[in-house]
Structure formats: structure tokens, C-alpha cells
Amino acid sequence: TVAAEELGINLDLDQEPAFTGADLSTKLKLLGCDVASFGENQPKPDDEDVTELVWNDPINNIYRKLIFNKAGTKLRGGILVGDAGDYTLLHRLSTQDGGLPENIAA
């Protein structure tokens, strides 16, 4: 380990700790415009288990793209522009185990 090699500290670990990735989700405001992305918001072109729901409202300057599995039972990720008020809920739904609640609007 780095601690043992560089600092001379033995942490007595049976296995090297593994990095399992990071959550790159983010929510910010750019020039007064809310922008957020979470989960898998740009699936690979060869990914066949994808259904996209796109909502573009040019009058209110709102764009949303939500990525679901083909069956529509799992939110995989999304992009929110103009209104990111639902970011916390959508991010939580995309990271929870299992499927979406039956009545998501409730």
C-alpha cells in the first residue's frame, strides 16, 4: 500500500481497498440557469436497455431528459436545465435499489 511504501506504516490489511467509482451527479446554477445531471445521463449507443423521456419547453426555458430502462421500471439518470427543483428526488430514485414506486407522482 502507499502508506507502507511511502510512510513506513503497516495497516495490516488483508486485501487492498478497491475504488468502486464515484457519483458524478451535480447540481449548479450557471448564469442564473439551474443545471443538473445525475446517474447515467448519456448511455452508450449500443446500450439496448434504454428509453428516453425528453421534455423541451422553450417558452419557460426548461429542458429535461430522463433515462429509464426499456421496461420503464428503473430511472437510470437524467439531465435537467432551467428547473432543477426535482433533482434531489430524481437523483435518489436513480440510485436506490429496486424499481420505481408504483405511483411516483404521489
Summary of the structure (lengths in Angstrom):
residues: 106
radius of gyration: 19.1
end to end distance: 49.4
largest distance: 62.4
contacts: 216
relative contact order: 0.17
helix: 14%
strand: 31%
